[in-house]
Amino acid sequence: MGIFSFFNKPKNFFSATDNEQIVQAIRNAEKETSGEVRVYVESRNPLVNVMDRASEIFFKLKMEKTDDRNAVLLYIAIKDKELALFGDEGIYKKAGAAYWDSEVKNMIAHFSKDNISNGIEQCVQHIGQTLKEKFPYNSVTDKNELPDEIVFGR
């Protein structure tokens, strides 16, 4: 699980095109894995700790209910300039702590260049690749367990 504070100023977060590209990245990432990826965006984190908020959202969205415990939440609080990756126990253990920290750093590099939607897309693609390696797609048992759309909070 990774945590970081990012970009210098809040902005209108996603255009319709950006939104569609991120949703498509989620769908593409999930094509070859039993894993699930969700993106949650809100204006402010009402809690002190960003990882606590990501955990709260993860469970509120019932992401722990995947069969293989292999769901990943990308949480972003725009005005608080925070983000976190929260992986369920199955994928977190298989990928390791260094992996999550690295993904957050990669996303921050995109964000600092004002490539926020691209940073999210890249992160989703990397997570999808890792999920594919650790939890490959099985045509007999695989189903889309969680919606692919971005969830917008308050």
Secondary structure per residue as TSV (DSSP state, phi and psi in degrees):
chain	resnum	aa	ss	phi	psi
A	1	M	-	360.0	133.2
A	2	G	E	-121.2	151.8
A	3	I	E	-134.6	146.6
A	4	F	E	-168.0	153.6
A	5	S	E	-99.3	143.0
A	6	F	-	-135.3	-170.2
A	7	F	-	-2.8	160.7
A	8	N	S	-82.9	-28.8
A	9	K	S	-143.7	141.3
A	10	P	-	-65.8	153.2
A	11	K	-	-150.4	171.1
A	12	N	-	-60.3	123.1
A	13	F	-	-75.0	-58.2
A	14	F	-	-126.7	134.7
A	15	S	-	-79.0	170.3
A	16	A	H	-59.2	-38.8
A	17	T	H	-65.7	-45.8
A	18	D	H	-58.9	-45.6
A	19	N	H	-57.2	-48.6
A	20	E	H	-63.8	-39.2
A	21	Q	H	-64.8	-38.5
A	22	I	H	-68.2	-44.6
A	23	V	H	-61.1	-41.5
A	24	Q	H	-65.6	-36.5
A	25	A	H	-62.2	-39.9
A	26	I	H	-62.5	-47.6
A	27	R	H	-61.6	-43.0
A	28	N	H	-64.6	-40.9
A	29	A	H	-63.2	-33.3
A	30	E	H	-87.4	-7.0
A	31	K	T	-61.6	-36.5
A	32	E	T	-113.4	25.0
A	33	T	B	-148.3	158.7
A	34	S	S	-86.0	-6.4
A	35	G	-	-72.4	165.0
A	36	E	E	-130.0	144.4
A	37	V	E	-128.1	135.2
A	38	R	E	-130.7	149.1
A	39	V	E	-119.6	127.7
A	40	Y	E	-123.5	126.5
A	41	V	E	-127.1	131.9
A	42	E	E	-142.3	165.0
A	43	S	S	-68.3	-53.0
A	44	R	-	-131.5	146.9
A	45	N	-	-86.1	112.9
A	46	P	S	-74.5	-8.7
A	47	L	S	-102.5	165.3
A	48	V	S	-73.4	-41.5
A	49	N	-	-104.0	125.9
A	50	V	H	-64.1	-35.5
A	51	M	H	-69.6	-33.2
A	52	D	H	-63.2	-41.0
A	53	R	H	-66.8	-43.3
A	54	A	H	-60.4	-41.8
A	55	S	H	-62.8	-44.3
A	56	E	H	-58.9	-46.8
A	57	I	H	-65.1	-43.0
A	58	F	H	-52.6	-48.8
A	59	F	H	-76.5	-32.3
A	60	K	H	-62.5	-37.0
A	61	L	T	-83.1	2.9
A	62	K	T	59.4	35.1
A	63	M	G	-72.1	-17.0
A	64	E	G	-75.7	-5.0
A	65	K	G	-87.8	4.3
A	66	T	S	-67.0	148.4
A	67	D	T	-57.3	-41.5
A	68	D	T	-101.6	9.3
A	69	R	S	52.6	49.3
A	70	N	-	-126.4	36.5
A	71	A	E	-94.7	149.1
A	72	V	E	-130.7	131.6
A	73	L	E	-109.2	129.3
A	74	L	E	-102.1	112.0
A	75	Y	E	-105.5	133.7
A	76	I	E	-134.8	128.7
A	77	A	E	-112.2	106.4
A	78	I	T	-61.5	-59.7
A	79	K	T	-68.7	-27.7
A	80	D	T	-84.0	-7.5
A	81	K	T	56.7	48.7
A	82	E	E	-127.7	151.5
A	83	L	E	-148.8	156.9
A	84	A	E	-151.1	149.2
A	85	L	E	-109.3	127.9
A	86	F	E	-123.4	110.5
A	87	G	E	-103.3	137.7
A	88	D	-	-64.4	166.8
A	89	E	H	-59.0	-34.5
A	90	G	H	-63.3	-51.6
A	91	I	H	-77.3	-34.8
A	92	Y	H	-60.4	-46.5
A	93	K	H	-65.1	-40.7
A	94	K	H	-72.3	-31.3
A	95	A	H	-88.2	-35.3
A	96	G	-	87.8	154.4
A	97	A	H	-59.8	-39.9
A	98	A	H	-61.2	-36.0
A	99	Y	H	-59.6	-47.9
A	100	W	H	-64.7	-42.1
A	101	D	H	-61.8	-40.9
A	102	S	H	-64.1	-42.6
A	103	E	H	-63.2	-40.6
A	104	V	H	-63.3	-44.3
A	105	K	H	-62.0	-40.3
A	106	N	H	-62.4	-42.4
A	107	M	H	-65.7	-41.2
A	108	I	H	-60.2	-39.3
A	109	A	H	-59.4	-41.4
A	110	H	H	-68.6	-43.1
A	111	F	H	-61.4	-40.7
A	112	S	H	-68.3	-16.8
A	113	K	T	-99.6	18.3
A	114	D	T	58.7	31.4
A	115	N	-	-109.3	54.5
A	116	I	H	-62.1	-51.8
A	117	S	H	-65.5	-36.6
A	118	N	H	-64.5	-38.1
A	119	G	H	-62.2	-41.4
A	120	I	H	-65.8	-45.4
A	121	E	H	-58.5	-47.2
A	122	Q	H	-60.5	-44.0
A	123	C	H	-62.1	-45.7
A	124	V	H	-60.4	-41.7
A	125	Q	H	-63.4	-43.9
A	126	H	H	-64.4	-42.8
A	127	I	H	-62.7	-42.2
A	128	G	H	-59.2	-41.7
A	129	Q	H	-64.2	-42.6
A	130	T	H	-65.7	-42.8
A	131	L	H	-61.0	-39.2
A	132	K	H	-61.1	-43.0
A	133	E	H	-68.1	-41.6
A	134	K	H	-88.6	-29.9
A	135	F	S	-137.6	74.5
A	136	P	B	-62.4	154.7
A	137	Y	-	-63.3	137.8
A	138	N	-	-126.2	111.4
A	139	S	T	-62.6	-21.8
A	140	V	T	-80.9	-41.7
A	141	T	T	-106.8	-16.4
A	142	D	-	-74.2	140.4
A	143	K	-	-146.9	156.0
A	144	N	-	-78.4	104.3
A	145	E	-	-83.3	-21.1
A	146	L	S	-134.3	149.5
A	147	P	-	-61.4	152.6
A	148	D	-	-93.5	-15.2
A	149	E	S	-67.0	152.4
A	150	I	-	-69.1	138.8
A	151	V	E	-100.5	125.8
A	152	F	E	-107.1	125.5
A	153	G	-	-90.8	-155.9
A	154	R	-	-73.6	360.0
